[in-house]
Amino acid sequence: MNFNLPMKTLLLIVFTFCSLSASIAQNKNLGFGLSLSLDSNSYFLVKELSDAVNHQGKLNYSAGVIIYYDLNDRFTLKSKLLYSTKNFAITYDFQKLRDETFDGISVVKKATYQYFNSYIDIPLEIGYKLSENKHPGYVTLGFTNSFLVGYDTKGYFFDPTPEKVKSYNDYLLSIKSGYGKLFKTKSLGIYLEPQFRIYLNRVMKFNKNNSPKQNPMHFGIELQLLKL
């Protein structure tokens, strides 16, 4: 995997954060902050196309900057610039594959390949404040544009350096919902939100038989540090 690209991306995000903080400091309705989330692309409700193939989600993360605008006392508009990972694994059962394809006998019964994907995510969200108390709750809805910036593949013992393949598509579109709680101090807000995402276009690239029905579901929990 090319680690120079993620480092350049993170530097761009830091630069963007500094620029935002300088440019919106005078506007009371505008704010900025940092975002960090732990995520998983889950396949546990996805029906596999073959009994010989088993997809497994991995623990992923995203990090970046947030800019938000308070439309009024209830509604807040947010956009983000995030670096994210969308890694997963596939285990192949060669015994079952042999039964399905009649393609010889393999000395290896099962093997797991790991697929690594790096994306730039640009979400646009709207949040609705449910209450006016000191630590209000918010319901959020939005969509996320994801652009592939790096990928890699790792194999198993008998095939440690497999051909590097692009497993996920270059562009992903997803819709997101979540419920979060904002904890306020004098000048800082700490916002914690469990969230759920559904991909609208086909996620998998290298298997043309996969349809959106085989897309993973995205579960995550996000921490935001907001300048109030």
N, C-alpha and C positions, 0 to 999 in steps of 0.2 A: 504494500500500500504506500502511496506517495504521501508522506507526512508533511512535506513542505507546503502543500496546498492548504490543509487544515490550519497550519500555523499562519499563513498569509490571511486566511479567512478570519481567524480570531483577531489578528492585528487590525483588519478592516473593521471588525465589529467594535473593538475598543476605540478606534479613531472615530467611528460613527457616534458612539456613546458620548465622547468628549465634545464633539461638535453639537450634538443635540442639547447637552447640558448648558452650553454657552448660548445657544440660539433661542431657547424657550424659557430661560430663567425669568424673563420679565412678564410672561403671560400666565395669569393665574389659572386659566382653564387647561393649559397644557402641562403635561408632566412627563417624566421619563423614569426609567429604571432598568434593572437587570433581571434576567430570567434564567432559571436552571430547572430542568425537569428530568425525571427518570421515567423511561418509557419501555413498552414492550409491544412488539408486533406479534399478536397472539394468533395461533392457528387452531386452538382447541375446539372451536365450533365449526371449523372448515372441513368439509367432506373431501377426502383425498380422491384423486382421479384413479389411483391404483393402490392396492393393498401393499405393494412393494415399496412405496415411497411415503415417507413421513416427514412433514415439515415441522420445525420447532422454532418458536420465537426466542429471541435473546433479550437480555436486559440492555437497553440503549439509553442514550441521553441526548439532550439538546441544551444549548447555552447561547445567550446573546443579549440584545438590547430591546427595550420596549419604549414606545412613545404612545401616550394616551391623551385623549381630549374629552373633557367633561361636557357633553352636549347640554345637560341640565342637571337637576338634582338627582335624577334617577338613572339616566342613560350615560354610558361611557363608551367611547370608541377607542379601540386599541389596534396598533400594528406592531409587528416585531420583525427583527432580522436575526435569524438563528442559524447556528451550525448544528446539525443533528446527525446521528447515526441511525441506520435502519438495518441492523445485522440480523441474520437468521442462519439456520442450519437445515440440511436435508440428510436424512438417513435412508440409505438404499438397502433393501433386503435382496441380495443377489439370488438367494434360493427361490424366492417368489418371482423375481424377474425372469429367472430361467424357466419357471413353469409357465409364465405368461408369454414369453417371446421364443421359447425353444432355442435359446442361443447359447448352447454349450453349458459347461459346468465350471463354476468359479470356486477356487480354494478359499476365498474370503466370503463368509456368510453375510456380514453386514459391514457397511462403511458409512461414515458421516463426513460430509463436506460442509465447511463453514463459508458463508458469503458475507462480505463486509461492504457496506454502502454508506457513503458520506453525502449529505445533502445540505443545501441552503434552503431553509424554510422561510417563507414570508406569509405569516398569517394576518388576517384581518378579522377582528372580532368586535362584537357589541355586547356590553354587559348591562344588566338591569339590576339595580339595587333593590333588594327586597325589604329593607328596613332602614330607619334613620338613626339607629342606636350607635354606640361608640365603635362597635366591631360589626359592621354590616355584612350580610351575606349577599352574594351576587350569583345570578344565573347568566351564563355566557353562551353565545352561539356565534359561529363563524366558519370561515373556510381557510384552507392553507394551500398555498402553492409551494411545491417542493422541486428543486432543481438538482440533479445529480452532479457532484463535483469530484467524486473519487470512488473506486471500487477495487476489491481484491477477492481472491479465493484461496482457501487452505484445505488440503486434503487430509488423508489418514496415513497410517504407517506405510502401507505399500504404494501409496501415491501421494507423497508429501508435498509435491509442487505441481498441482494440476494446472491445466490451462486456465489463465485468468479470464473469467467470463463476466459479462455485465448481467447480473441476475435480476435487478429491478430496472424499471423503465427510467428514461432520462427525466421525465416530468410526471409528477404525481399530483392529483387534486383530491383533497379530502374535506369533509365537513366535520365540525367539531362541536361538542357540547360539554358543559361542565358546570359544577357548582363550587364556589369558593367562598372563603371567609377572609375579610380584611381586618388585620390587627394594627391599630394606629398608635404611633407615638406623636410627639410634637411635630417632627419634620419627616418622619419615615413611616412608610406603610409596609407591612409584611403580609403578603397575600399568598394563601395556600389553596390550591385547587386540584382536586381529582378531576380527570377529564377522559373523554371517550371520543374516538375518531373513526370514521368510516371512509374508505377510499372510493372515489367515484369512477375512476378509470382503472384499467387493468394494471395491476402492480407488477406481476412477473413478466420478465422480458424473454428469457431463453426458452420457456416452454409455451409455445403458441397455443397449446390445447387448454391452458389455464384461462378461464374467463373471470370477470369480476366476482363470480360466486366463490372462487378460490382465493380471493384477497384476504390477507390477514386483517384483524381488527386491532386498532391501536388503543392501548390503555396507558394512562400515565398519571403522574402527580407532579404539579408544577409549583415551584417557589418563586415568587416575585418580590424583589426589593424595590419599592417605589419612593421617589422623592415627592413629598406632598407639598 
